[in-house]
């Protein structure tokens, strides 16, 4: 069973930065497109950023230029560098394959104060 373990969240002031990490127990990790998702109260879970096996990245418009997704295939880990954080970025952040093929992990809470 694939395990997804997110970490790195916290409380930060608007304009601050956080770096999220996600350890993935998947022996074919290097071949799988991965994504970061977020779930805010009252909203549906949304896909924020993706990275393919060839490191091609995509972002939703609201985070483009502020967030950077990266992966380290040697460590089976995917990262999300979040800069210039805004209160509307407050959510629980999850990683999964880009198609959300695996059971969700516990997520990591990101809270941005104004």
C-alpha positions in Angstrom: 0.0 0.0 0.0 1.3 3.4 -0.9 2.0 5.7 2.0 2.1 9.5 1.6 3.5 11.4 4.5 3.3 15.2 4.3 5.3 17.6 6.6 6.4 21.2 6.8 3.2 23.1 7.4 2.8 25.7 10.1 1.6 29.2 10.9 3.1 32.0 9.0 2.4 35.7 8.4 1.3 36.9 5.0 4.3 37.4 2.8 6.2 34.6 4.5 7.4 31.2 3.1 7.1 27.6 3.9 8.5 24.4 2.3 6.4 21.3 2.3 7.8 17.8 1.9 6.0 14.6 1.1 7.7 11.2 1.5 6.2 8.6 -0.8 6.6 4.8 -0.3 6.3 3.8 -4.0 8.9 1.8 -5.8 8.0 3.3 -9.1 7.9 6.9 -7.7 10.3 8.2 -10.4 7.9 7.2 -13.2 4.7 8.8 -11.6 3.5 12.4 -12.1 3.0 13.9 -8.6 0.9 16.7 -7.4 0.2 18.9 -4.4 -3.5 19.5 -3.5 -5.1 21.6 -0.9 -8.4 21.6 1.0 -9.7 24.7 2.6 -12.8 24.8 4.9 -16.0 25.0 2.8 -14.1 24.3 -0.4 -13.4 21.2 -2.5 -9.9 19.7 -2.7 -8.0 21.4 -5.5 -4.9 20.5 -7.4 -2.4 23.2 -6.9 0.7 22.0 -8.7 2.0 19.0 -10.6 5.3 17.7 -11.7 5.9 14.9 -14.2 8.5 12.2 -14.2 10.5 14.5 -16.5 10.2 17.4 -14.1 7.7 19.4 -16.2 5.7 21.5 -13.8 2.2 23.1 -13.9 0.4 25.4 -11.5 -3.0 26.9 -11.0 -3.1 30.6 -11.7 -3.5 31.7 -8.1 -0.1 30.3 -7.1 1.9 30.7 -10.3 5.0 32.7 -9.6 4.8 32.1 -5.9 4.9 28.3 -5.5 7.5 25.9 -6.8 7.0 22.1 -7.0 10.1 19.9 -7.1 10.9 16.2 -6.7 13.9 14.2 -5.6 13.6 10.7 -7.1 16.5 9.4 -5.1 14.6 10.2 -1.9 11.1 9.4 -3.1 10.1 12.9 -2.0 8.2 15.7 -3.6 8.4 19.3 -2.3 6.4 22.5 -2.5 8.2 25.7 -1.9 5.6 28.4 -1.1 6.6 32.1 -1.1 4.7 35.3 -0.7 2.0 33.4 1.1 -1.5 34.9 1.3 -4.3 34.3 3.8 -6.3 32.6 1.0 -3.5 29.9 0.8 -4.7 28.7 4.2 -5.6 25.0 3.9 -4.5 21.4 4.6 -2.0 20.5 1.9 -1.8 16.9 0.6 0.4 15.2 -2.0 -0.7 12.4 -4.2 -0.1 11.3 -7.8 -1.3 13.9 -10.2 -4.4 11.7 -10.8 -5.0 11.2 -7.0 -4.6 7.5 -7.5 -3.6 6.7 -3.9 -5.2 6.9 -0.5 -4.7 10.3 1.0 -2.2 10.9 3.8 -2.9 13.0 6.8 -1.9 16.3 5.1 -0.1 19.2 6.7 -1.9 22.3 7.9 -0.8 25.7 6.5 -2.2 28.8 8.1 -1.4 32.2 6.8 -2.3 35.1 9.1 -3.0 38.6 7.7 
